[in-house]
Amino acid sequence: MRDETLFVYPPKEESSVLQNTLLPGGAAPARVEEVQLTEAIVELVKAGLGVAVLARWAVQPVVDAGAVVARPLTARGLHREWRVAMPKDLARADYVVEFAALLEQHAPTRRISGAPKLGIRN
């Protein structure tokens, strides 16, 4: 990483991957550039201008096309738990409940045995 430019979104001061994984692990990049669009980050990486840490689902189409290569960030990979957030008064609205159910049914995941499923808390 010490010779690479790392493209990040959100700002580098808020990047949990940078602050909690890369820097403590001694993997400080040569430069960190903030880029606001995932699509732009992918294009910069495709052009050979640096590397990025992005969700697999966000880059899977370009990985499948052979345009970039994806590697796990750590030995076990880095996994995040996603949640649906909404104002309390909408939590029981039919369309919100249906939307959350569709996300749970169709969101790309790599389930880990015993990991909690997406859920709505009222």
DOKOL-557072 format. One record per residue: residue number from 1; residue in three letters; x, y, z of N, C-alpha, C, O, CB in turn. Coordinates in steps of 0.001 Angstrom, whole numbers, plus 500000, padded with zeros to 6 digits. Glycine has a CB too. Layout:
BEGIN
NODE   num   residu     n.xx     n.yy     n.zz    ca.xx    ca.yy    ca.zz     c.xx     c.yy     c.zz     o.xx     o.yy     o.zz    cb.xx    cb.yy    cb.zz
NODE   NUM      ALA        X        Y        Z        X        Y        Z        X        Y        Z        X        Y        Z        X        Y        Z
...
This chain:
BEGIN
NODE   num   residu     n.xx     n.yy     n.zz    ca.xx    ca.yy    ca.zz     c.xx     c.yy     c.zz     o.xx     o.yy     o.zz    cb.xx    cb.yy    cb.zz
NODE     1      MET   500807   498797   500000   500000   500000   500000   500849   501265   500000   500377   502316   499565   499082   499999   501191
NODE     2      ARG   502075   501193   500471   502856   502426   500631   503147   503135   499314   503514   504310   499322   504155   502116   501319
NODE     3      ASP   502992   502451   498185   503208   503087   496886   501900   503418   496178   501919   503942   495064   504049   502189   496005
NODE     4      GLU   500770   503123   496804   499474   503266   496154   498716   504524   496573   498885   505040   497678   498636   502064   496445
NODE     5      THR   497886   504993   495664   496885   505999   496001   495626   505247   496369   495182   504372   495626   496634   507010   494816
NODE     6      LEU   495046   505580   497510   493812   504948   497958   492668   505927   497733   492688   507044   498248   493902   504522   499460
NODE     7      PHE   491682   505507   496968   490491   506320   496738   489456   505938   497781   489128   504762   497941   489932   506126   495287
NODE     8      VAL   488940   506941   498493   487975   506679   499560   486734   507536   499404   486755   508623   498827   488607   506925   500921
NODE     9      TYR   485671   507006   499936   484424   507714   500150   483830   507055   501371   483575   505852   501314   483451   507660   498887
NODE    10      PRO   483600   507707   502415   483481   509126   502704   484838   509782   502936   485877   509182   502657   482598   509332   503912
NODE    11      PRO   484830   511031   503453   486096   511711   503726   487038   510837   504558   486599   510067   505413   485836   513034   504449
NODE    12      LYS   488331   510972   504293   489320   510094   504923   489278   510129   506449   489587   509127   507094   490697   510470   504457
NODE    13      GLU   488901   511264   507034   488826   511341   508491   487704   510460   509036   487749   510048   510195   488618   512790   508935
NODE    14      GLU   486695   510166   508206   485558   509362   508627   485633   507917   508120   484766   507110   508456   484280   510004   508147
NODE    15      SER   486624   507584   507340   486724   506255   506742   487112   505227   507797   488256   505200   508250   487746   506252   505590
NODE    16      SER   486161   504382   508188   486445   503357   509191   487466   502350   508673   488281   501843   509444   485156   502636   509599
NODE    17      VAL   487432   502059   507388   488397   501122   506813   489812   501675   506947   490733   500959   507340   488069   500842   505331
NODE    18      LEU   489974   502933   506623   491292   503558   506719   491733   503683   508177   492839   503275   508534   491278   504940   506050
NODE    19      GLN   490872   504242   509006   491232   504536   510392   491316   503298   511287   492142   503256   512198   490238   505492   510969
NODE    20      ASN   490475   502293   511042   490405   501134   511944   491083   499884   511421   491339   498960   512193   488987   500816   512231
NODE    21      THR   491382   499826   510136   491956   498602   509572   493312   498855   508932   494307   498256   509340   491009   498003   508547
NODE    22      LEU   493366   499725   507944   494614   499907   507201   495720   500555   508036   496812   500002   508162   494354   500745   505972
NODE    23      LEU   495437   501721   508602   496483   502424   509354   496971   501634   510565   498182   501511   510747   495971   503777   509808
NODE    24      PRO   496074   501085   511412   496566   500284   512535   497330   499036   512098   498191   498547   512830   495412   499880   513412
NODE    25      GLY   497020   498521   510915   497705   497335   510403   499013   497653   509708   499670   496754   509181   496811   496603   509458
NODE    26      GLY   499403   498928   509698   500655   499323   509070   500578   499426   507568   501611   499407   506899   501717   498367   509433
NODE    27      ALA   499379   499533   507014   499193   499594   505562   498809   501012   505143   497750   501231   504555   498109   498582   505103
NODE    28      ALA   499670   501956   505449   499406   503344   505092   499690   503556   503610   500790   503264   503142   500257   504306   505953
NODE    29      PRO   498701   504065   502865   498923   504326   501436   499783   505571   501240   499921   506396   502144   497576   504494   500700
NODE    30      ALA   500355   505691   500053   501165   506869   499729   500313   508129   499762   500737   509162   500280   501826   506711   498347
NODE    31      ARG   499100   508036   499202   498165   509161   499172   496760   508644   499397   496452   507487   499112   498255   509933   497831
NODE    32      VAL   495913   509520   499913   494491   509216   500057   493725   510313   499344   493877   511496   499648   494063   509106   501569
NODE    33      GLU   492901   509905   498391   492094   510861   497629   490625   510588   497886   490169   509449   497789   492408   510779   496110
NODE    34      GLU   489893   511633   498213   488454   511513   498436   487719   511653   497116   487925   512618   496381   487961   512571   499444
NODE    35      VAL   486866   510694   496820   486070   510696   495595   484625   510423   496001   484359   509481   496746   486594   509623   494552
NODE    36      GLN   483699   511232   495521   482317   511186   495985   481436   510144   495317   480335   509887   495805   481710   512500   495796
NODE    37      LEU   481865   509542   494235   481023   508579   493521   481719   507235   493382   482877   507159   492970   480650   509116   492140
NODE    38      THR   480996   506176   493732   481544   504831   493581   481946   504564   492142   482993   503969   491885   480534   503786   494043
NODE    39      GLU   481113   505005   491197   481411   504781   489774   482725   505455   489377   483500   504902   488597   480259   505309   488892
NODE    40      ALA   482968   506632   489907   484222   507332   489606   485411   506600   490219   486468   506493   489597   484170   508782   490124
NODE    41      ILE   485237   506097   491434   486309   505329   492076   486653   504111   491232   487826   503827   490992   485898   504895   493503
NODE    42      VAL   485632   503395   490785   485856   502205   489959   486606   502581   488687   487531   501872   488290   484514   501521   489609
NODE    43      GLU   486232   503668   488048   486905   504081   486812   488359   504463   487071   489227   504158   486254   486163   505257   486170
NODE    44      LEU   488638   505120   488184   490017   505471   488537   490847   504212   488769   491997   504133   488337   490045   506368   489795
NODE    45      VAL   490266   503234   489448   490974   501967   489674   491182   501236   488352   492270   500719   488097   490191   501069   490665
NODE    46      LYS   490148   501188   487505   490286   500547   486186   491397   501192   485367   492080   500516   484597   488962   500623   485413
NODE    47      ALA   491575   502495   485533   492607   503210   484787   494007   503007   485380   494994   503518   484850   492278   504692   484748
NODE    48      GLY   494078   502265   486473   495379   501987   487078   495932   503127   487907   497140   503200   488130   496355   501646   486019
NODE    49      LEU   495066   504020   488367   495520   505195   489108   495549   504996   490615   495952   505901   491345   494644   506357   488787
NODE    50      GLY   495133   503840   491093   495151   503572   492520   494284   502384   492865   493881   501612   491994   494696   504788   493293
NODE    51      VAL   494001   502248   494160   493199   501153   494675   492066   501725   495522   492071   502906   495869   494069   500166   495500
NODE    52      ALA   491102   500879   495849   489983   501302   496683   489475   500124   497490   489681   498965   497129   488849   501900   495827
NODE    53      VAL   488812   500440   498584   488122   499434   499383   486640   499723   499221   486133   500732   499712   488571   499461   500910
NODE    54      LEU   485944   498817   498521   484531   498999   498226   483779   497707   498519   484374   496631   498578   484325   499430   496757
NODE    55      ALA   482489   497821   498698   481661   496641   498917   481707   495751   497678   481656   496234   496547   480200   497044   499252
NODE    56      ARG   481803   494458   497908   481875   493521   496783   480685   493675   495849   480848   493630   494630   481947   492086   497293
NODE    57      TRP   479475   493858   496412   478287   493977   495561   478370   495190   494646   477791   495194   493560   477029   494063   496418
NODE    58      ALA   479088   496215   495083   479197   497433   494276   480130   497255   493085   479971   497929   492067   479683   498584   495134
NODE    59      VAL   481093   496363   493204   482087   496187   492137   481984   494845   491423   482725   494590   490474   483469   496334   492705
NODE    60      GLN   481070   493985   491873   480988   492642   491288   480840   492644   489768   481480   491824   489111   479831   491900   491893
NODE    61      PRO   480026   493527   489173   479925   493515   487707   481259   493774   487001   481543   493134   485989   478921   494549   487262
NODE    62      VAL   482078   494691   487506   483364   494956   486845   484387   493876   487171   485304   493634   486387   483907   496328   487259
NODE    63      VAL   484235   493224   488327   485084   492069   488639   484735   490929   487688   485621   490297   487113   484908   491622   490129
NODE    64      ASP   483427   490670   487527   482986   489602   486621   483420   489858   485188   483690   488917   484441   481473   489455   486676
NODE    65      ALA   483489   491126   484801   483914   491484   483446   485431   491423   483282   485946   491573   482174   483418   492878   483097
NODE    66      GLY   486142   491203   484381   487595   491115   484313   488293   492459   484268   489493   492518   483999   487986   490327   483125
NODE    67      ALA   487570   493542   484525   488158   494877   484449   488984   495225   485682   489926   496012   485595   487071   495906   484263
NODE    68      VAL   488639   494645   486828   489392   494837   488067   489449   493505   488798   488729   492564   488464   488745   495946   488967
NODE    69      VAL   490309   493444   489790   490447   492254   490612   490066   492632   492034   490475   493682   492530   491900   491670   490544
NODE    70      ALA   489287   491787   492690   488897   492009   494078   489649   491044   494975   489792   489863   494658   487371   491845   494259
NODE    71      ARG   490124   491556   496090   490807   490738   497083   490245   491071   498455   489870   492218   498699   492345   490964   497041
NODE    72      PRO   490176   490091   499363   489709   490407   500716   490672   491380   501388   491884   491319   501178   489567   489119   501563
NODE    73      LEU   490126   492260   502185   490950   493259   502861   491758   492655   503999   492889   493067   504255   490081   494383   503389
NODE    74      THR   491174   491679   504679   491863   490989   505765   491760   489488   505496   491113   489070   504536   491252   491366   507172
NODE    75      ALA   492394   488685   506338   492353   487232   506149   490920   486715   506128   490616   485771   505399   493144   486530   507255
NODE    76      ARG   490047   487315   506909   488649   486896   506955   487751   487793   506108   486539   487584   506059   488157   486887   508390
NODE    77      GLY   488318   488762   505461   487510   489748   504760   487001   490768   505764   487235   490630   506965   486332   489077   504007
NODE    78      LEU   486322   491769   505289   485740   492782   506169   484259   492806   505880   483847   493094   504756   486393   494202   505959
NODE    79      HIS   483459   492507   506875   482014   492382   506685   481299   493426   507525   481673   493693   508667   481525   490961   507055
NODE    80      ARG   480278   494001   506945   479469   494988   507651   478045   494500   507738   477556   493793   506856   479529   496357   506955
NODE    81      GLU   477391   494883   508800   475986   494563   508974   475176   495773   508543   475376   496875   509054   475668   494160   510447
NODE    82      TRP   474270   495569   507612   473435   496648   507100   472090   496617   507798   471582   495551   508145   473258   496536   505573
NODE    83      ARG   471522   497781   507999   470220   497902   508641   469346   498878   507860   469839   499751   507146   470372   498362   510107
NODE    84      VAL   468063   498710   508013   467100   499649   507448   466794   500664   508541   466486   500293   509673   465788   498920   506937
NODE    85      ALA   466879   501938   508198   466564   502997   509166   465434   503850   508604   465386   504152   507412   467823   503877   509479
NODE    86      MET   464530   504227   509499   463393   505046   509077   462859   505777   510296   463150   505395   511429   462274   504177   508407
NODE    87      PRO   462079   506828   510070   461424   507479   511213   460485   506484   511901   459864   505643   511251   460635   508749   510755
NODE    88      LYS   460398   506597   513201   459604   505662   513998   458161   505549   513505   457589   504459   513496   459613   506091   515452
NODE    89      ASP   457576   506673   513098   456170   506644   512681   455956   505913   511357   454816   505611   511002   455642   508055   512566
NODE    90      LEU   457035   505622   510616   456906   504891   509354   457208   503396   509489   457004   502630   508547   457826   505496   508323
NODE    91      ALA   457690   502992   510649   458166   501616   510821   457100   500558   510526   457436   499439   510139   458670   501431   512227
NODE    92      ARG   455851   500890   510698   454785   499914   510456   454012   500186   509173   453053   499476   508869   453829   499900   511621
NODE    93      ALA   454411   501194   508423   453731   501491   507152   453942   500319   506191   455056   499814   506051   454264   502830   506523
NODE    94      ASP   452879   499902   505543   452944   498738   504655   454052   498841   503622   454787   497878   503402   451627   498555   503954
NODE    95      TYR   454179   500006   502981   455189   500127   501926   456602   500065   502476   457502   499595   501781   454997   501422   501165
NODE    96      VAL   456827   500525   503704   458159   500460   504309   458474   499015   504704   459585   498536   504477   458250   501399   505549
NODE    97      VAL   457511   498334   505285   457688   496927   505657   457981   496088   504404   458862   495229   504419   456421   496387   506393
NODE    98      GLU   457236   496346   503323   457452   495614   502071   458828   495927   501471   459511   495033   500972   456346   495957   501058
NODE    99      PHE   459226   497200   501525   460542   497591   501018   461648   496861   501785   462573   496326   501174   460733   499123   501128
NODE   100      ALA   461559   496835   503112   462563   496140   503924   462584   494651   503606   463652   494042   503547   462289   496354   505419
NODE   101      ALA   461409   494061   503401   461341   492638   503052   462001   492371   501703   462694   491368   501532   459881   492162   503025
NODE   102      LEU   461784   493273   500746   462430   493125   499439   463942   493245   499553   464675   492495   498908   461897   494171   498458
NODE   103      LEU   464412   494176   500364   465857   494304   500578   466426   493018   501162   467452   492514   500704   466166   495494   501510
NODE   104      GLU   465756   492501   502164   466243   491281   502800   466261   490111   501817   467175   489286   501832   465377   490935   504012
NODE   105      GLN   465254   490052   500978   465128   488946   500023   466133   489056   498884   466662   488041   498431   463717   488901   499456
NODE   106      HIS   466406   490275   498413   467187   490439   497193   468569   491065   497359   469365   491054   496421   466423   491253   496256
NODE   107      ALA   468861   491602   498523   470163   492256   498705   471266   491222   498579   471161   490126   499131   470244   492974   500081
NODE   108      PRO   472327   491567   497853   473440   490620   497730   474114   490442   499083   474469   491415   499748   474467   491105   496672
NODE   109      THR   474282   489211   499472   474932   488928   500753   475817   487718   500608   475674   486916   499684   473895   488707   501872
NODE   110      ARG   476701   487610   501512   477477   486395   501678   477285   486004   503126   478069   486382   503996   479009   486589   501302
NODE   111      ARG   476238   485245   503373   475836   484931   504736   476898   484112   505453   477470   483172   504901   474513   484184   504737
NODE   112      ILE   477140   484494   506682   478045   483764   507554   477168   482973   508512   476196   483508   509045   479039   484727   508322
NODE   113      SER   477492   481732   508732   476684   480894   509605   476473   481576   510945   477430   481985   511604   477341   479526   509801
NODE   114      GLY   475211   481696   511344   474883   482290   512626   474748   483802   512609   474363   484400   513614   475907   481914   513605
NODE   115      ALA   475060   484432   511474   474966   485891   511393   473509   486321   511395   472661   485637   510821   475678   486418   510131
NODE   116      PRO   473207   487450   512035   471816   487904   512059   471360   488341   510689   472158   488788   509865   471641   489044   513047
NODE   117      LYS   470065   488207   510452   469474   488667   509193   469076   490123   509334   468979   490649   510443   468249   487800   508797
NODE   118      LEU   468846   490771   508196   468356   492127   508186   467028   492170   508907   466190   491292   508704   468225   492661   506754
NODE   119      GLY   466822   493144   509722   465554   493214   510444   465140   494637   510730   465936   495571   510641   465646   492448   511733
NODE   120      ILE   463883   494778   511074   463350   496081   511446   463042   496039   512921   462375   495125   513406   462086   496452   510613
NODE   121      ARG   463527   497020   513619   463194   497140   515029   462215   498302   515176   462465   499398   514674   464477   497355   515907
NODE   122      ASN   461134   498066   515846   460136   499122   516051   460432   499899   517308   459699   500829   517645   458729   498536   516122
